[in-house]
Amino acid sequence: MKKQISPFSVANWRRRLRVALGEEPADLVLVDGTIVDVLAGDTYVADVAIADGVIAGVGQYAEGHVSIDLAGRWLAPSFIDAHVHTESALVWVPEFARAVVPHGTGAIVTDPHEIANIAGLPGLEVMREAARGLPMGIFFTIPSCVPASAWESPGANFGVAEIAAMAVWPECVGLGELMSFPDVLAGHDGIAAKLSESQGMRRDGHAPGLRGPALQAYVGSGPGSDHEATTYDEALEKLRAGQMVMIREGSSARNLEALLPLVTDATYPRCCFCSDDRDVHALLHVGHMDHTLRLAIELGLDPVRAIRMATWTPADYWRLEGWGAVAPGFQANLVVLDDLRSVQVGMTMYQGQVVAEAGMIVPGAMPAELPAPAGLLNSVHMAPLMLRNLRLDPANARQAVGAIPGEIATRWLQVEPEIRGDEAVASVPRDLLKLVCVERHHATGRVGVGYVQGFGLQRGALASSIAHDAHNIVAVGADDADILRAIAMVAENQGGLAAVADGEILAHMALPIAGILSDLPLAETAAAYERLEDAARVLGSRLPSPFGLLAFMALSVIPEARVTDKGFVTV
Amino acid sequence: MKKQISPFSVANWRRRLRVALGEEPADLVLVDGTIVDVLAGDTYVADVAIADGVIAGVGQYAEGHVSIDLAGRWLAPSFIDAHVHTESALVWVPEFARAVVPHGTGAIVTDPHEIANIAGLPGLEVMREAARGLPMGIFFTIPSCVPASAWESPGANFGVAEIAAMAVWPECVGLGELMSFPDVLAGHDGIAAKLSESQGMRRDGHAPGLRGPALQAYVGSGPGSDHEATTYDEALEKLRAGQMVMIREGSSARNLEALLPLVTDATYPRCCFCSDDRDVHALLHVGHMDHTLRLAIELGLDPVRAIRMATWTPADYWRLEGWGAVAPGFQANLVVLDDLRSVQVGMTMYQGQVVAEAGMIVPGAMPAELPAPAGLLNSVHMAPLMLRNLRLDPANARQAVGAIPGEIATRWLQVEPEIRGDEAVASVPRDLLKLVCVERHHATGRVGVGYVQGFGLQRGALASSIAHDAHNIVAVGADDADILRAIAMVAENQGGLAAVADGEILAHMALPIAGILSDLPLAETAAAYERLEDAARVLGSRLPSPFGLLAFMALSVIPEARVTDKGFVTV
């Protein structure tokens, strides 16, 4: 028997039959709402009878144990984010749910790539546990590219055995974004093993800019979807090649406006929406899929079609049977819209319960006790770090990572080192700072040091244990002692961010969950993060998001240059 | 690991990569065809490179080991029949394939309901064996309603154990048409067990005319598709309720014209085509899915959209991964159309091989040796039948089955019996004939006898071992001796049809495979069948298809009256 999201209950089925047939009152009847019918692509007025969290019937139904009058309002399936990393929001899974559910989100498909890098399968089990009992569906894809490369040292590896172990989770919907497309094109053994193990599963792609014969080779290897297209032509080519195009509108990458012209009468069934990431600011002030829908409708997309692309289409693609439509047998995961075109979410229902109203989680909708993520705490294991570990050999200092504001790509620069004594040091006037990456998972004592240009610090240092993908501790600074102090602060917090100048901590925040997530509520997390960004600006940085950029300085799979714990790396 | 239609081969994958990248010649390159892109919903000109039976790339490719110039012609995925009973064609599976492949059919999803009634799971294993190596994909749904009712005596039962055994076949795509909707609505134990066993599978529906609350209750129980809608309103209601609407255009039921208005920009992703049945005449003279497409296009449907509904949509619905599109990684199951709008099939390819050209199967495309269906031969096991077994008690003769030309429904008639001595006999002037059903699977000796009106025979008798759903031997006649003779002829042939008058066989044909299928080629089967229909007309029948109607006279699940081996039954 196949794994089931919602196992079949004979008793519930029989009750649902009686409710559908009008022989027994429903738990809840939603009266006279205008159904957003994402299957027929239109709207119509009807009652919805709900029994045991599932829609028993849509039509004309007598009062239920509870009835809600929806006359003049719209009733749609709650929204589904087809691909998102919750880690990007800096908050833990329950807090993420608390933030997005009032925006009408009923499910996400998340790729727990960051947690997998830090804590492997045991870490994902903690995340899975945290997702239970929340007022939304949390589905997982299996991290497919951990470690990101041989040049990084994550906390854990995620191989074929881990894929097999995770595949049997009912909440697991497929293999996650297959980022290592060069390995795919080269036919690597590791990829072969993962493709073999993931047969019959959905497999998510991730191939920014890939076109032509390479795209044919890549897509023909299995990835059935892609969220990395940024231009119309690229997206159309991927759609033609057989991929579900996930149009991404996130906090970092915003592709909706460029890709919306792709969505026509002929292509819309093969397009859906995803966010990929939502930062704390967006969750606090902007919204989630509701925001994407609002934008899409403003840009001219029919509202029912837009909602289809954030409900039925991702549910159908990910084979979330019984999710994403207002129809009998479907989960009663619904949103009430006070206005259709502006996607004003008045109420969110999950499994037949009202879980958010007027922008707020309803009391009791969240589990009374959230499990402590014990298995993800105390994740920083760093060998003692001394000033001498930060020494940069002049022989290795004729190159620098060229950071580009607002991009995760970097340039590989040739530079003249600033020599003091027998070592290369930072030069503030030339914006040549030191970039340090300290292995922090297994206390190996490995430290990589190099130059970086583009941060613009006039003094002090910044450090972060958010450092894609291996999430070691990365720091940038004008002064070795400040770098050391900032790293020490992050380590002391068991992960986090710190800004230091002249030996003083200007700002810091703890990210004690896996070293990358806050254990605080969203608003406090956002405030702490803003204090850190402000501190970085005080130190002289003119970047829009200095910590955001710092987090990518050790990512060894995006061109052109990085510093990892293994040293200066060119890609 | 999940069952796989096409298991992953690392060597083939690596070769496909090299071919896609242009590093190695393809086995076959289709040059300059106009691709019918069912994913993007349009057409474009490109080359298709094929390696090991799979599409490696679509784009610009150098010559392959073989190249075919398709300039000015269209290249589409080969057609998929979303639901068909091959048994309706009276020919065995390989002969069915031989007939439909030249019409561009690349796959069928067949519900082997008839064979299951006669020979159970072992019979289906024989059918599965026969399907192997044929130049098209043959996928199975699991018969869900065997026996059709407690009033019939099929050769075998098909319960939860059989469902479980068949579910693991890679060729098995789901649970077959759930016809017993009254049992579903009543929440029967047997249905509960089958729904439980079929969790996570696709489940095909079958609920003619079901609407309103009953439809909500039925669809909410699981059936995700339906091919029984005959009106626009019914089809729209089913689509809204969450069902994939399979628009049926068969030999018996033709719903295309009535349902095509349902197919709009908003609904087409939830509509596809199926035939349900194709009789010998249609296979010989009309075609298969190509014919349905031609009709749909003539009725105004966009050709690319029409083809989508006979390729991608059914493949996606049935989760035939890698079927139904011209894209990398897809099976090279293709049709070349000499003309798009008239769906002129010039060539059919299966797994990269040309298997039909100019309306004919290519030599070598069929397996050199077809396995004999030994397990389905000698299926008639009838107890000795005497004239006295055909006696009709006057007490049971105040009612008759009222046959309706061209319909499978009947009327329950009250009649005055024609009494001779102590028994009720046929009355030709009143068109009151005897209808007999003889149990033939387990030699139980059970015989049902009743009156029937509507066949119009002036003399003689007709007998058939095609008798839905249990496929006992059914006969109609004006004379008991002729009825006995006709049944004896059918039994002697180990199944078949016979027409008898005055003790003489006017025509007969053997259907030795399970007692319902010919072992002859299509044309000979068609000719024999026509001789029988002609003979029935000689006997006085004015029906359009007397044997066609006779085959439904023992079907105990369609209103209003029948004669089964258990006697006169009202529904």
HADDOCK unambig.tbl for C-alpha pairs under 7 A between the chains (distance, minus, plus):
assign (segid A and resid 1 and name CA) (segid B and resid 197 and name CA) 6.94 0.50 0.50
assign (segid A and resid 2 and name CA) (segid B and resid 199 and name CA) 6.80 0.50 0.50
assign (segid A and resid 2 and name CA) (segid B and resid 200 and name CA) 5.78 0.50 0.50
assign (segid A and resid 4 and name CA) (segid B and resid 200 and name CA) 6.33 0.50 0.50
assign (segid A and resid 8 and name CA) (segid B and resid 196 and name CA) 6.00 0.50 0.50
assign (segid A and resid 10 and name CA) (segid B and resid 192 and name CA) 6.23 0.50 0.50
assign (segid A and resid 13 and name CA) (segid B and resid 221 and name CA) 6.99 0.50 0.50
assign (segid A and resid 14 and name CA) (segid B and resid 187 and name CA) 5.67 0.50 0.50
assign (segid A and resid 17 and name CA) (segid B and resid 185 and name CA) 6.54 0.50 0.50
assign (segid A and resid 17 and name CA) (segid B and resid 217 and name CA) 4.99 0.50 0.50
assign (segid A and resid 20 and name CA) (segid B and resid 213 and name CA) 5.72 0.50 0.50
assign (segid A and resid 20 and name CA) (segid B and resid 216 and name CA) 6.11 0.50 0.50
assign (segid A and resid 20 and name CA) (segid B and resid 217 and name CA) 5.08 0.50 0.50
assign (segid A and resid 21 and name CA) (segid B and resid 213 and name CA) 5.07 0.50 0.50
assign (segid A and resid 21 and name CA) (segid B and resid 214 and name CA) 5.96 0.50 0.50
assign (segid A and resid 21 and name CA) (segid B and resid 217 and name CA) 6.37 0.50 0.50
assign (segid A and resid 39 and name CA) (segid B and resid 239 and name CA) 6.89 0.50 0.50
assign (segid A and resid 39 and name CA) (segid B and resid 240 and name CA) 6.10 0.50 0.50
assign (segid A and resid 39 and name CA) (segid B and resid 242 and name CA) 6.88 0.50 0.50
assign (segid A and resid 39 and name CA) (segid B and resid 267 and name CA) 6.82 0.50 0.50
assign (segid A and resid 40 and name CA) (segid B and resid 239 and name CA) 6.62 0.50 0.50
assign (segid A and resid 40 and name CA) (segid B and resid 240 and name CA) 5.81 0.50 0.50
assign (segid A and resid 40 and name CA) (segid B and resid 266 and name CA) 6.06 0.50 0.50
assign (segid A and resid 40 and name CA) (segid B and resid 267 and name CA) 5.06 0.50 0.50
assign (segid A and resid 41 and name CA) (segid B and resid 266 and name CA) 4.80 0.50 0.50
assign (segid A and resid 41 and name CA) (segid B and resid 267 and name CA) 6.30 0.50 0.50
assign (segid A and resid 56 and name CA) (segid B and resid 217 and name CA) 6.81 0.50 0.50
assign (segid A and resid 56 and name CA) (segid B and resid 220 and name CA) 6.52 0.50 0.50
assign (segid A and resid 57 and name CA) (segid B and resid 213 and name CA) 6.90 0.50 0.50
assign (segid A and resid 57 and name CA) (segid B and resid 216 and name CA) 5.15 0.50 0.50
assign (segid A and resid 57 and name CA) (segid B and resid 217 and name CA) 6.79 0.50 0.50
assign (segid A and resid 58 and name CA) (segid B and resid 216 and name CA) 6.95 0.50 0.50
assign (segid A and resid 185 and name CA) (segid B and resid 17 and name CA) 6.55 0.50 0.50
assign (segid A and resid 187 and name CA) (segid B and resid 14 and name CA) 5.66 0.50 0.50
assign (segid A and resid 192 and name CA) (segid B and resid 10 and name CA) 6.23 0.50 0.50
assign (segid A and resid 196 and name CA) (segid B and resid 8 and name CA) 6.00 0.50 0.50
assign (segid A and resid 197 and name CA) (segid B and resid 1 and name CA) 6.97 0.50 0.50
assign (segid A and resid 199 and name CA) (segid B and resid 2 and name CA) 6.82 0.50 0.50
assign (segid A and resid 200 and name CA) (segid B and resid 2 and name CA) 5.79 0.50 0.50
assign (segid A and resid 200 and name CA) (segid B and resid 4 and name CA) 6.35 0.50 0.50
assign (segid A and resid 213 and name CA) (segid B and resid 20 and name CA) 5.70 0.50 0.50
assign (segid A and resid 213 and name CA) (segid B and resid 21 and name CA) 5.04 0.50 0.50
assign (segid A and resid 213 and name CA) (segid B and resid 57 and name CA) 6.91 0.50 0.50
assign (segid A and resid 214 and name CA) (segid B and resid 21 and name CA) 5.96 0.50 0.50
assign (segid A and resid 216 and name CA) (segid B and resid 20 and name CA) 6.10 0.50 0.50
assign (segid A and resid 216 and name CA) (segid B and resid 57 and name CA) 5.16 0.50 0.50
assign (segid A and resid 216 and name CA) (segid B and resid 58 and name CA) 6.96 0.50 0.50
assign (segid A and resid 216 and name CA) (segid B and resid 328 and name CA) 5.70 0.50 0.50
assign (segid A and resid 217 and name CA) (segid B and resid 17 and name CA) 4.99 0.50 0.50
assign (segid A and resid 217 and name CA) (segid B and resid 20 and name CA) 5.09 0.50 0.50
assign (segid A and resid 217 and name CA) (segid B and resid 21 and name CA) 6.38 0.50 0.50
assign (segid A and resid 217 and name CA) (segid B and resid 56 and name CA) 6.82 0.50 0.50
assign (segid A and resid 217 and name CA) (segid B and resid 57 and name CA) 6.81 0.50 0.50
assign (segid A and resid 219 and name CA) (segid B and resid 328 and name CA) 6.40 0.50 0.50
assign (segid A and resid 220 and name CA) (segid B and resid 56 and name CA) 6.52 0.50 0.50
assign (segid A and resid 220 and name CA) (segid B and resid 328 and name CA) 4.37 0.50 0.50
assign (segid A and resid 220 and name CA) (segid B and resid 329 and name CA) 3.84 0.50 0.50
assign (segid A and resid 221 and name CA) (segid B and resid 13 and name CA) 6.99 0.50 0.50
assign (segid A and resid 221 and name CA) (segid B and resid 329 and name CA) 6.43 0.50 0.50
assign (segid A and resid 239 and name CA) (segid B and resid 39 and name CA) 6.89 0.50 0.50
assign (segid A and resid 239 and name CA) (segid B and resid 40 and name CA) 6.63 0.50 0.50
assign (segid A and resid 240 and name CA) (segid B and resid 39 and name CA) 6.09 0.50 0.50
assign (segid A and resid 240 and name CA) (segid B and resid 40 and name CA) 5.81 0.50 0.50
assign (segid A and resid 240 and name CA) (segid B and resid 327 and name CA) 6.95 0.50 0.50
assign (segid A and resid 241 and name CA) (segid B and resid 327 and name CA) 5.02 0.50 0.50
assign (segid A and resid 241 and name CA) (segid B and resid 328 and name CA) 6.15 0.50 0.50
assign (segid A and resid 242 and name CA) (segid B and resid 39 and name CA) 6.87 0.50 0.50
assign (segid A and resid 242 and name CA) (segid B and resid 327 and name CA) 5.82 0.50 0.50
assign (segid A and resid 265 and name CA) (segid B and resid 265 and name CA) 5.76 0.50 0.50
assign (segid A and resid 266 and name CA) (segid B and resid 40 and name CA) 6.07 0.50 0.50
assign (segid A and resid 266 and name CA) (segid B and resid 41 and name CA) 4.81 0.50 0.50
assign (segid A and resid 267 and name CA) (segid B and resid 39 and name CA) 6.82 0.50 0.50
assign (segid A and resid 267 and name CA) (segid B and resid 40 and name CA) 5.06 0.50 0.50
assign (segid A and resid 267 and name CA) (segid B and resid 41 and name CA) 6.30 0.50 0.50
assign (segid A and resid 269 and name CA) (segid B and resid 269 and name CA) 6.71 0.50 0.50
assign (segid A and resid 327 and name CA) (segid B and resid 240 and name CA) 6.97 0.50 0.50
assign (segid A and resid 327 and name CA) (segid B and resid 241 and name CA) 5.03 0.50 0.50
assign (segid A and resid 327 and name CA) (segid B and resid 242 and name CA) 5.81 0.50 0.50
assign (segid A and resid 328 and name CA) (segid B and resid 216 and name CA) 5.71 0.50 0.50
assign (segid A and resid 328 and name CA) (segid B and resid 219 and name CA) 6.41 0.50 0.50
assign (segid A and resid 328 and name CA) (segid B and resid 220 and name CA) 4.38 0.50 0.50
assign (segid A and resid 328 and name CA) (segid B and resid 241 and name CA) 6.17 0.50 0.50
assign (segid A and resid 329 and name CA) (segid B and resid 220 and name CA) 3.85 0.50 0.50
assign (segid A and resid 329 and name CA) (segid B and resid 221 and name CA) 6.45 0.50 0.50
